[in-house]
Amino acid sequence: MLDKKHTLFVCTTCASVWQNGKRVGISGGEQLLHRLQELSQGWELQEKFSIRAVECMSACNRSCVIAFAAEGKSTYLFGDLPVNGSASAVLECASQYYTKSDGLLPWSERAEPLKKGILAKIPPLSKWAKLNISCC
């Protein structure tokens, strides 16, 4: 599983300022993205974990929002992350996610900003494909 590509998604519309229906300035999500990109330059998983900007992750009332995803692993969605001071915690948690074959991140092992900010844990598609359950 460690040879699979892992992705850290970062919402770039989070914590935006809007005037007359248009975004003004750099959003909090963009600031978080830039900080993650800077910190990842010296990160041991830089080549294994891509960091991707996402226009909107539809959790606007819980910004800033990020997600971890990889084939065969649970996908995690986190919100309520402060723009300043959470980037290193996100990369620390991403490292933990990378090393877990199933992607499970127990609450007690997560960095502090990611303990409170869990929005969703989505099981891997491969788990449901094996069950062959049809509905309706």
C-alpha positions as CSV (number, residue, x, y, z in Angstrom):
1,M,0.0,0.0,0.0
2,L,2.9,2.4,0.6
3,D,3.7,2.4,-3.1
4,K,0.3,3.9,-3.9
5,K,0.0,7.7,-4.5
6,H,-1.4,9.6,-1.6
7,T,-3.1,12.9,-1.9
8,L,-3.7,15.8,0.5
9,F,-6.5,18.0,-0.8
10,V,-6.7,21.6,0.4
11,C,-9.8,23.8,-0.1
12,T,-8.7,27.1,-1.6
13,T,-12.0,28.9,-1.1
14,C,-12.0,28.4,2.6
15,A,-11.9,31.6,4.8
16,S,-12.4,33.9,1.8
17,V,-13.5,37.5,2.0
18,W,-16.3,38.3,-0.5
19,Q,-17.4,41.7,-1.8
20,N,-20.1,42.1,-4.4
21,G,-20.1,38.4,-5.1
22,K,-16.4,38.3,-5.9
23,R,-13.5,36.9,-3.8
24,V,-11.1,39.5,-2.6
25,G,-7.5,38.9,-1.7
26,I,-5.9,35.6,-0.7
27,S,-8.2,33.2,1.1
28,G,-7.3,31.4,4.3
29,G,-7.3,28.1,2.3
30,E,-4.8,29.5,-0.2
31,Q,-2.6,30.7,2.7
32,L,-2.8,27.2,4.3
33,L,-2.0,25.6,0.9
34,H,1.1,27.8,0.4
35,R,2.3,27.0,3.9
36,L,1.9,23.3,3.3
37,Q,3.8,23.6,0.1
38,E,6.6,25.4,1.8
39,L,6.8,22.9,4.7
40,S,6.6,19.9,2.3
41,Q,9.9,21.0,0.6
42,G,11.8,19.3,3.4
43,W,9.2,16.5,4.1
44,E,10.4,12.9,3.7
45,L,7.1,12.1,1.9
46,Q,7.3,14.9,-0.6
47,E,7.5,12.5,-3.6
48,K,4.9,10.1,-2.2
49,F,2.2,12.5,-1.1
50,S,0.9,15.1,-3.6
51,I,-0.7,18.3,-2.3
52,R,-3.6,19.4,-4.5
53,A,-5.7,22.6,-4.5
54,V,-9.4,22.2,-4.7
55,E,-11.7,25.1,-5.6
56,C,-14.3,24.2,-3.0
57,M,-14.9,21.2,-0.7
58,S,-18.4,22.3,0.3
59,A,-17.7,22.7,4.0
60,C,-17.7,26.5,4.0
61,N,-19.0,26.9,7.6
62,R,-16.1,24.7,8.8
63,S,-13.1,26.3,7.1
64,C,-10.2,25.7,6.6
65,V,-10.8,22.2,5.2
66,I,-8.3,19.5,4.0
67,A,-8.7,15.8,3.1
68,F,-6.4,12.8,2.9
69,A,-7.1,10.2,0.2
70,A,-5.4,7.1,-1.2
71,E,-6.5,4.0,-3.1
72,G,-7.6,1.2,-0.7
73,K,-7.7,3.5,2.4
74,S,-10.3,5.5,4.2
75,T,-10.6,9.1,3.1
76,Y,-10.6,11.7,5.9
77,L,-12.1,15.1,5.7
78,F,-11.0,17.7,8.4
79,G,-12.2,21.2,9.0
80,D,-12.0,24.0,11.5
81,L,-8.2,24.2,10.9
82,P,-6.6,27.5,11.7
83,V,-4.8,29.2,8.8
84,N,-1.8,29.9,11.0
85,G,-0.3,27.0,13.0
86,S,-2.0,24.0,11.5
87,A,0.2,23.2,8.5
88,S,2.8,21.2,10.5
89,A,0.1,19.3,12.2
90,V,-1.5,18.4,8.9
91,L,1.8,17.1,7.5
92,E,2.4,15.1,10.7
93,C,-1.1,13.5,10.4
94,A,-0.5,12.9,6.7
95,S,2.7,11.0,7.6
96,Q,0.7,8.8,10.0
97,Y,-2.0,8.3,7.3
98,Y,0.7,7.2,4.9
99,T,2.1,4.5,7.2
100,K,-1.2,2.9,8.0
101,S,-2.2,0.2,5.5
102,D,-5.9,0.9,6.0
103,G,-5.5,4.7,6.5
104,L,-7.2,4.6,9.9
105,L,-6.2,7.5,12.1
106,P,-7.2,6.9,15.7
107,W,-8.2,10.1,17.5
108,S,-5.6,9.6,20.2
109,E,-2.8,9.6,17.6
110,R,-3.8,12.7,15.7
111,A,-2.2,16.1,16.1
112,E,-4.3,18.5,18.2
113,P,-6.0,20.5,15.4
114,L,-7.0,17.3,13.7
115,K,-8.6,15.8,16.8
116,K,-11.4,18.4,16.9
117,G,-11.8,19.0,13.2
118,I,-12.9,15.6,11.8
119,L,-15.8,16.1,9.4
120,A,-15.9,12.7,7.8
121,K,-14.2,9.3,7.5
122,I,-15.3,7.7,4.2
123,P,-14.5,4.0,3.8
124,P,-12.5,2.9,0.8
125,L,-14.5,1.9,-2.3
126,S,-12.7,-1.4,-2.4
127,K,-14.3,-2.4,0.9
128,W,-17.8,-1.9,-0.6
129,A,-17.0,-3.5,-3.9
130,K,-16.1,-6.7,-2.2
131,L,-19.5,-6.8,-0.4
132,N,-21.5,-6.7,-3.7
133,I,-24.5,-5.2,-2.1
134,S,-27.2,-3.6,-4.2
135,C,-29.9,-1.4,-2.9
136,C,-33.3,-0.3,-4.1
